[in-house]
Amino acid sequence: MKRYRILVVGGSGTVGSELLRRLADDGHSVRATTSKKVTQKAEGNIERAHVDILTGDGITNAFEGIERAFLMSPTGYADQFSILSPLIHEAKRRGMEKVVLMTAMGVDANESGPYRRAEIELEKSGLAYNIVRPNWFMQNFNSFWIQGIREQCKILVPGGNAKVSFIDARDISSVVATLLTTDNENRAFNLTGPEALNHDEVAKVLSAATGKTITYQNIEPVVLKSGLIAAGLAEDFSDFLLAILGFLREGYNATITNEVAEILGRAPTGIKSYAEDYRNAWL
């Protein structure tokens, strides 16, 4: 297998951190962007490069000597286009062998949305590319929604009774790693888990894994917004989350695709396996 020099934007995130490990374990030389000033030396096959995604400072240096790149907009920013466009521009300027961009399932329904605008820019760049559009992460239950589960044994989400084909973020990382190191080019993939569940059904799975009685409470969007802002999220990003949760409530995230299996040659991870692996997070 050929080894590549790969840039991973968002290397400390849920998808990026696992992606780094997978690529490094396979012998690729990986550079991860970080918002922190870099002082440490490279760790095995992984090095860090400082990039300020808001000002663009460090982008040129981060791409130096890179052959392939994974691009994403870190959580917390509603205008993803303003973050992704300079990265796509630099990849084009350097003639990257391939770029994999992560957006979100459903963004292709709105041509003027910031994520879709970034997708279009990449599609028209002339670069070899893949786009991955994952559904809601299973890992949201041990991150975004963890406080309610720990403190009240409740999943507090304005999700109605809608079903969602939640995907394990580890599968996303595996998909991205495969696409970065193969030549399955110029395609977009909608990534989902193997089944669609509503939040009541998820609560039962988490209860079985933890031995606790965990329930789902459908809260009002304004209640969630207050909690998000109190947790330090920007108002525009909180509004963005509420907007996409609105699509979730309408049932738009229930679709199940076969694209994880197509790429990885195995079925995606189910919610029961996820819950067993992460059970300690809720105890």
KEKE-3310 file (N, C-alpha, C; in steps of 0.2 Angstrom, whole numbers, plus 5000, padded with zeros to 4 digits):
npx = (5004:5003:5010:5005:5007:4997:4985:4976:4962:4955:4960:4959:4946:4930:4929:4941:4952:4951:4953:4966:4973:4971:4976:4990:4993:4993:5004:5005:5011:5006:4999:4991:4979:4979:4972:4980:4996:5010:5021:5026:5035:5035:5024:5027:5021:5013:5012:5009:5001:4999:4984:4974:4958:4949:4955:4963:4977:4992:4987:4994:5007:5003:4999:5010:5020:5011:5001:4988:4972:4960:4946:4936:4924:4926:4916:4904:4904:4893:4894:4900:4906:4914:4925:4929:4931:4944:4953:4950:4953:4967:4971:4968:4977:4989:4988:4983:4983:4971:4956:4946:4931:4921:4904:4887:4873:4860:4863:4864:4852:4850:4855:4861:4865:4878:4887:4884:4888:4902:4904:4901:4911:4922:4918:4919:4933:4942:4950:4953:4941:4931:4916:4909:4894:4889:4876:4867:4878:4881:4889:4885:4877:4886:4892:4886:4873:4876:4876:4862:4859:4868:4865:4851:4846:4841:4838:4838:4831:4825:4818:4806:4796:4803:4812:4830:4844:4856:4874:4889:4903:4916:4915:4914:4926:4934:4928:4933:4947:4948:4944:4953:4965:4963:4957:4944:4935:4928:4915:4900:4895:4882:4881:4876:4870:4865:4852:4836:4831:4820:4822:4817:4819:4833:4835:4831:4841:4853:4849:4849:4863:4869:4863:4855:4840:4836:4828:4818:4816:4806:4810:4807:4813:4818:4822:4833:4841:4844:4852:4863:4869:4872:4882:4892:4892:4891:4878:4873:4878:4871:4858:4859:4860:4848:4840:4843:4840:4826:4824:4827:4816:4806:4808:4817:4830:4829:4832:4841:4856:4867:4880:4891:4894:4897:4909:4917:4916:4909:4896:4889:4892:4881:4869:4868:4881:4889:4884:4888:4902:4904:4898:4903:4904:4892:4890)
npy = (4994:5011:5025:5040:5058:5067:5079:5083:5092:5098:5089:5086:5083:5073:5065:5068:5065:5051:5047:5052:5043:5031:5033:5035:5023:5015:5019:5031:5048:5060:5076:5087:5099:5112:5124:5128:5136:5128:5118:5105:5091:5080:5066:5051:5046:5057:5075:5092:5107:5124:5132:5146:5146:5156:5168:5163:5162:5152:5143:5141:5136:5124:5116:5114:5103:5093:5079:5074:5078:5080:5089:5099:5108:5114:5111:5123:5134:5143:5148:5139:5140:5151:5146:5134:5138:5145:5134:5125:5133:5134:5121:5118:5128:5122:5110:5098:5080:5073:5078:5076:5080:5084:5086:5087:5076:5080:5093:5095:5099:5112:5124:5136:5136:5137:5125:5118:5127:5126:5113:5114:5122:5114:5104:5110:5113:5106:5097:5080:5072:5068:5069:5067:5065:5064:5057:5061:5060:5046:5048:5060:5058:5055:5067:5081:5079:5074:5079:5080:5066:5061:5069:5069:5057:5058:5060:5075:5083:5092:5083:5077:5063:5058:5046:5042:5039:5036:5037:5029:5039:5033:5025:5034:5040:5029:5027:5039:5038:5027:5033:5043:5037:5029:5028:5031:5042:5059:5058:5059:5054:5048:5045:5033:5025:5007:5006:5015:5025:5031:5044:5039:5025:5025:5028:5017:5008:5014:5013:4999:4996:5003:5000:5009:5018:5027:5039:5048:5065:5076:5092:5109:5119:5132:5130:5121:5130:5140:5132:5129:5141:5145:5136:5140:5141:5150:5161:5161:5149:5141:5143:5138:5124:5122:5124:5113:5103:5105:5100:5086:5083:5083:5071:5070:5064:5050:5041:5027:5022:5012:5015:5016:5002:4999:5006:5001:4988:4981:4980:4995:5001:4996:5004:4997:4991:5003:5009:5000:5001:5014:5015:5019:5032:5037:5034)
npz = (5000:4996:5004:5010:5012:5023:5026:5040:5044:5059:5069:5082:5085:5086:5075:5068:5077:5079:5065:5063:5071:5064:5051:5054:5060:5049:5043:5036:5034:5044:5046:5058:5060:5072:5084:5094:5098:5092:5101:5104:5099:5084:5085:5083:5068:5067:5066:5072:5067:5068:5065:5062:5060:5058:5054:5045:5046:5045:5036:5024:5028:5034:5023:5016:5007:5007:5001:5001:5008:5022:5025:5036:5045:5060:5075:5081:5073:5062:5049:5039:5026:5025:5032:5026:5013:5011:5013:5004:4993:4994:4994:4980:4974:4977:4970:4975:4977:4981:4989:5003:5009:5023:5026:5030:5031:5020:5017:5003:4999:4999:4989:4992:5005:5018:5019:5008:4998:5000:4996:4982:4978:4979:4971:4959:4958:4951:4957:4962:4972:4986:4995:5011:5019:5034:5044:5060:5074:5084:5095:5100:5110:5121:5122:5117:5123:5135:5149:5153:5153:5163:5175:5176:5171:5158:5141:5134:5122:5108:5099:5095:5089:5080:5069:5067:5058:5066:5066:5070:5074:5073:5062:5052:5052:5048:5035:5029:5030:5022:5009:5008:5005:4993:4976:4973:4966:4965:4970:4981:4997:5007:5023:5035:5050:5053:5056:5059:5073:5086:5099:5111:5109:5108:5121:5128:5124:5129:5143:5145:5143:5153:5165:5171:5173:5159:5151:5138:5135:5127:5124:5123:5109:5113:5126:5124:5117:5126:5135:5127:5124:5137:5139:5132:5118:5103:5098:5084:5080:5089:5084:5072:5075:5081:5069:5061:5069:5068:5055:5058:5067:5058:5051:5041:5043:5044:5034:5028:5022:5011:5010:5019:5021:5007:5005:5016:5016:5026:5038:5045:5062:5075:5086:5099:5100:5100:5112:5122:5121:5126:5138:5151:5150:5154:5167)
capx = (5000:5006:5010:5004:5008:4990:4983:4969:4959:4951:4963:4957:4938:4927:4931:4948:4956:4951:4956:4973:4976:4970:4981:4996:4994:4994:5010:5005:5013:5000:4999:4985:4979:4977:4971:4985:5002:5013:5027:5028:5038:5030:5022:5027:5019:5009:5014:5004:5002:4994:4980:4968:4953:4945:4959:4967:4984:4995:4985:4999:5012:5000:4998:5017:5023:5005:4998:4980:4969:4954:4944:4930:4923:4925:4910:4904:4904:4888:4896:4905:4909:4920:4931:4931:4933:4951:4956:4949:4957:4974:4972:4968:4983:4994:4986:4982:4981:4964:4953:4940:4927:4915:4899:4882:4868:4855:4865:4864:4845:4849:4861:4864:4868:4886:4890:4883:4892:4909:4904:4901:4917:4926:4916:4921:4940:4946:4953:4950:4938:4925:4912:4905:4889:4886:4870:4869:4883:4880:4893:4882:4874:4891:4895:4881:4868:4878:4874:4855:4859:4872:4862:4844:4845:4836:4840:4834:4832:4819:4818:4799:4796:4806:4818:4836:4849:4862:4880:4895:4909:4922:4914:4915:4934:4936:4927:4937:4953:4948:4943:4959:4970:4961:4955:4936:4935:4922:4908:4898:4892:4878:4883:4871:4870:4861:4845:4833:4828:4819:4825:4814:4822:4840:4836:4831:4847:4857:4847:4852:4870:4872:4859:4851:4834:4837:4822:4819:4811:4806:4810:4806:4819:4821:4826:4839:4845:4847:4857:4869:4872:4875:4888:4897:4891:4888:4871:4872:4878:4865:4852:4860:4858:4840:4837:4844:4835:4819:4823:4826:4809:4801:4809:4822:4836:4827:4835:4846:4860:4872:4886:4897:4896:4900:4916:4921:4915:4906:4890:4890:4891:4874:4868:4870:4888:4891:4882:4892:4908:4904:4894:4906:4903:4885:4889)
capy = (5000:5017:5029:5047:5064:5069:5084:5082:5098:5096:5083:5085:5082:5067:5061:5069:5061:5044:5047:5052:5036:5026:5034:5034:5016:5012:5021:5037:5054:5064:5083:5089:5107:5114:5131:5130:5136:5121:5117:5098:5088:5075:5060:5045:5048:5063:5081:5097:5113:5129:5136:5150:5145:5162:5172:5159:5161:5146:5138:5140:5132:5118:5113:5113:5096:5088:5076:5073:5082:5080:5096:5100:5114:5112:5112:5129:5139:5142:5150:5134:5141:5155:5142:5129:5140:5146:5128:5122:5137:5132:5114:5119:5131:5117:5104:5091:5073:5072:5081:5073:5085:5082:5091:5084:5074:5084:5099:5096:5101:5119:5126:5142:5135:5137:5119:5116:5131:5123:5107:5116:5125:5109:5100:5114:5115:5102:5092:5074:5073:5064:5072:5063:5068:5059:5059:5063:5056:5042:5051:5066:5056:5056:5074:5086:5077:5070:5082:5078:5059:5060:5072:5068:5051:5060:5063:5081:5085:5093:5078:5074:5056:5056:5042:5045:5033:5038:5034:5030:5043:5029:5022:5040:5040:5023:5029:5045:5035:5023:5037:5047:5032:5025:5033:5032:5049:5063:5055:5061:5048:5050:5040:5032:5019:5002:5006:5021:5024:5037:5045:5034:5018:5025:5028:5010:5005:5016:5010:4992:4996:5006:4997:5015:5020:5033:5041:5054:5071:5081:5098:5115:5122:5138:5128:5119:5136:5143:5128:5129:5147:5145:5131:5144:5141:5156:5161:5159:5141:5138:5144:5133:5117:5121:5123:5106:5098:5105:5095:5080:5082:5082:5065:5070:5060:5043:5037:5022:5020:5006:5018:5013:4995:4999:5008:4997:4980:4978:4984:5000:4999:4998:5008:4993:4991:5010:5010:4995:5004:5020:5015:5022:5040:5039:5032)
capz = (5000:4995:5010:5008:5017:5023:5031:5043:5048:5065:5071:5089:5085:5086:5069:5066:5082:5077:5059:5064:5073:5059:5046:5057:5061:5043:5040:5033:5038:5045:5049:5060:5062:5079:5086:5099:5096:5092:5104:5105:5093:5081:5089:5078:5061:5068:5068:5073:5063:5070:5060:5065:5055:5057:5051:5040:5048:5046:5031:5019:5031:5035:5017:5013:5007:5008:4995:5001:5013:5024:5027:5039:5049:5067:5078:5084:5068:5058:5042:5037:5020:5026:5035:5021:5006:5010:5013:4997:4988:4995:4991:4973:4972:4977:4966:4979:4973:4982:4995:5006:5013:5027:5028:5034:5027:5019:5015:4996:4997:4999:4986:4995:5012:5018:5018:5000:4994:5000:4992:4975:4976:4979:4965:4953:4958:4946:4961:4964:4978:4989:5000:5015:5023:5039:5048:5067:5077:5090:5100:5103:5117:5126:5122:5118:5127:5141:5155:5155:5155:5169:5180:5177:5167:5153:5135:5133:5115:5104:5093:5093:5089:5073:5069:5065:5057:5069:5064:5074:5071:5071:5055:5048:5052:5044:5028:5027:5029:5015:5004:5007:5002:4987:4971:4972:4966:4963:4972:4987:5000:5013:5028:5040:5053:5050:5058:5061:5080:5089:5105:5116:5108:5110:5129:5131:5123:5134:5149:5145:5143:5159:5171:5174:5169:5156:5147:5133:5136:5121:5126:5118:5106:5116:5132:5122:5115:5133:5138:5123:5125:5144:5139:5129:5111:5100:5096:5078:5080:5092:5080:5066:5078:5081:5063:5058:5073:5065:5050:5061:5069:5052:5048:5036:5045:5045:5028:5029:5015:5011:5008:5024:5019:5001:5006:5021:5015:5032:5040:5050:5069:5078:5092:5105:5101:5103:5119:5126:5121:5129:5144:5156:5150:5157:5174)
cpx = (5004:5005:5009:5006:5001:4989:4976:4967:4955:4953:4961:4949:4936:4929:4938:4953:4957:4954:4964:4976:4976:4975:4988:4998:4995:5000:5011:5008:5008:5001:4992:4985:4977:4976:4976:4992:5006:5020:5030:5031:5033:5030:5022:5026:5015:5013:5008:5006:4997:4991:4975:4963:4949:4949:4963:4975:4986:4992:4990:5004:5009:4999:5005:5019:5017:5003:4991:4978:4962:4952:4937:4930:4922:4918:4910:4903:4898:4889:4902:4909:4915:4926:4933:4934:4941:4955:4956:4953:4965:4976:4972:4974:4989:4993:4986:4980:4974:4962:4947:4937:4921:4910:4893:4876:4862:4857:4864:4857:4845:4856:4864:4866:4875:4889:4890:4887:4900:4909:4905:4908:4922:4925:4919:4929:4944:4950:4950:4947:4933:4922:4908:4900:4886:4880:4872:4873:4880:4883:4890:4879:4880:4895:4890:4876:4869:4876:4867:4855:4862:4868:4855:4842:4840:4840:4835:4836:4826:4818:4811:4800:4799:4812:4824:4841:4856:4868:4886:4901:4915:4921:4915:4923:4936:4934:4931:4944:4954:4948:4950:4965:4969:4959:4948:4934:4928:4915:4906:4894:4888:4879:4878:4873:4866:4854:4843:4829:4826:4822:4823:4818:4829:4840:4835:4837:4853:4856:4850:4859:4873:4869:4855:4845:4834:4830:4823:4814:4811:4805:4809:4813:4822:4824:4833:4844:4848:4853:4864:4872:4875:4881:4893:4897:4888:4881:4869:4873:4873:4859:4853:4858:4851:4837:4838:4840:4828:4818:4823:4819:4804:4803:4814:4829:4835:4830:4841:4849:4864:4879:4892:4899:4899:4907:4920:4921:4912:4900:4892:4889:4884:4874:4870:4877:4891:4890:4886:4899:4909:4900:4897:4905:4897:4885:4891)
cpy = (5006:5021:5036:5052:5067:5074:5083:5089:5096:5090:5081:5083:5075:5062:5062:5065:5054:5043:5048:5046:5031:5027:5033:5027:5012:5015:5027:5043:5059:5071:5085:5096:5107:5121:5133:5131:5130:5122:5110:5096:5083:5069:5054:5048:5055:5069:5086:5103:5118:5132:5139:5150:5151:5167:5169:5159:5154:5141:5136:5135:5125:5113:5111:5105:5091:5086:5076:5076:5080:5087:5095:5106:5112:5114:5119:5135:5138:5144:5145:5136:5146:5152:5138:5132:5142:5140:5125:5126:5135:5125:5114:5123:5126:5111:5098:5085:5072:5076:5077:5078:5082:5087:5088:5082:5079:5091:5101:5098:5108:5122:5132:5142:5135:5131:5117:5121:5129:5117:5109:5119:5119:5105:5104:5116:5112:5097:5086:5074:5068:5069:5067:5067:5064:5062:5060:5058:5052:5046:5057:5064:5056:5062:5079:5085:5074:5072:5080:5070:5058:5063:5070:5061:5052:5062:5069:5084:5087:5089:5075:5066:5053:5051:5044:5039:5035:5034:5035:5033:5039:5026:5028:5040:5035:5024:5034:5042:5031:5028:5041:5043:5028:5031:5032:5039:5052:5060:5058:5055:5051:5044:5039:5026:5013:5002:5013:5020:5031:5038:5040:5027:5019:5025:5021:5006:5007:5014:5003:4991:4998:5003:5003:5015:5027:5034:5047:5059:5075:5088:5103:5117:5128:5136:5125:5125:5139:5139:5128:5135:5148:5140:5134:5144:5148:5156:5159:5152:5138:5138:5139:5126:5117:5120:5116:5101:5099:5100:5088:5078:5080:5075:5064:5066:5053:5038:5033:5021:5014:5009:5016:5006:4995:5001:5003:4990:4977:4982:4989:4998:5001:5001:5004:4992:4998:5011:5006:4998:5010:5021:5019:5030:5042:5037:5037)
cpz = (5000:5002:5007:5014:5017:5028:5034:5047:5053:5068:5078:5090:5086:5081:5067:5071:5080:5070:5059:5066:5068:5053:5048:5058:5055:5039:5036:5037:5038:5049:5051:5062:5069:5080:5091:5095:5097:5096:5104:5098:5090:5085:5084:5071:5061:5070:5068:5069:5066:5064:5064:5059:5054:5053:5045:5041:5049:5040:5026:5022:5032:5029:5014:5013:5007:5001:4995:5008:5015:5027:5030:5043:5056:5070:5081:5079:5063:5051:5040:5031:5021:5029:5030:5015:5006:5010:5007:4992:4988:4993:4983:4970:4972:4973:4969:4975:4975:4989:4997:5010:5017:5028:5032:5030:5026:5016:5007:4994:4997:4996:4988:5002:5012:5017:5010:4996:4994:4996:4984:4973:4975:4972:4958:4953:4953:4950:4961:4971:4980:4994:5004:5019:5028:5042:5055:5070:5083:5096:5103:5110:5122:5126:5123:5123:5134:5148:5158:5157:5161:5175:5181:5174:5162:5147:5133:5127:5112:5098:5091:5094:5083:5074:5065:5064:5059:5067:5069:5071:5070:5064:5050:5047:5047:5036:5025:5026:5023:5009:5002:5004:4997:4982:4969:4972:4963:4964:4979:4990:5006:5017:5034:5044:5050:5052:5060:5068:5082:5095:5111:5115:5109:5118:5131:5130:5128:5141:5150:5146:5150:5165:5174:5170:5166:5151:5142:5135:5130:5123:5121:5115:5110:5123:5130:5120:5121:5135:5134:5124:5132:5144:5135:5121:5108:5098:5089:5077:5083:5088:5074:5069:5078:5074:5060:5063:5071:5059:5052:5063:5064:5049:5043:5037:5046:5039:5030:5022:5016:5010:5013:5022:5012:5001:5010:5020:5021:5034:5045:5057:5071:5084:5099:5106:5103:5110:5124:5127:5125:5135:5150:5156:5153:5164:5179)
residu = (MET:LYS:ARG:TYR:ARG:ILE:LEU:VAL:VAL:GLY:GLY:SER:GLY:THR:VAL:GLY:SER:GLU:LEU:LEU:ARG:ARG:LEU:ALA:ASP:ASP:GLY:HIS:SER:VAL:ARG:ALA:THR:THR:SER:LYS:LYS:VAL:THR:GLN:LYS:ALA:GLU:GLY:ASN:ILE:GLU:ARG:ALA:HIS:VAL:ASP:ILE:LEU:THR:GLY:ASP:GLY:ILE:THR:ASN:ALA:PHE:GLU:GLY:ILE:GLU:ARG:ALA:PHE:LEU:MET:SER:PRO:THR:GLY:TYR:ALA:ASP:GLN:PHE:SER:ILE:LEU:SER:PRO:LEU:ILE:HIS:GLU:ALA:LYS:ARG:ARG:GLY:MET:GLU:LYS:VAL:VAL:LEU:MET:THR:ALA:MET:GLY:VAL:ASP:ALA:ASN:GLU:SER:GLY:PRO:TYR:ARG:ARG:ALA:GLU:ILE:GLU:LEU:GLU:LYS:SER:GLY:LEU:ALA:TYR:ASN:ILE:VAL:ARG:PRO:ASN:TRP:PHE:MET:GLN:ASN:PHE:ASN:SER:PHE:TRP:ILE:GLN:GLY:ILE:ARG:GLU:GLN:CYS:LYS:ILE:LEU:VAL:PRO:GLY:GLY:ASN:ALA:LYS:VAL:SER:PHE:ILE:ASP:ALA:ARG:ASP:ILE:SER:SER:VAL:VAL:ALA:THR:LEU:LEU:THR:THR:ASP:ASN:GLU:ASN:ARG:ALA:PHE:ASN:LEU:THR:GLY:PRO:GLU:ALA:LEU:ASN:HIS:ASP:GLU:VAL:ALA:LYS:VAL:LEU:SER:ALA:ALA:THR:GLY:LYS:THR:ILE:THR:TYR:GLN:ASN:ILE:GLU:PRO:VAL:VAL:LEU:LYS:SER:GLY:LEU:ILE:ALA:ALA:GLY:LEU:ALA:GLU:ASP:PHE:SER:ASP:PHE:LEU:LEU:ALA:ILE:LEU:GLY:PHE:LEU:ARG:GLU:GLY:TYR:ASN:ALA:THR:ILE:THR:ASN:GLU:VAL:ALA:GLU:ILE:LEU:GLY:ARG:ALA:PRO:THR:GLY:ILE:LYS:SER:TYR:ALA:GLU:ASP:TYR:ARG:ASN:ALA:TRP:LEU)
# end
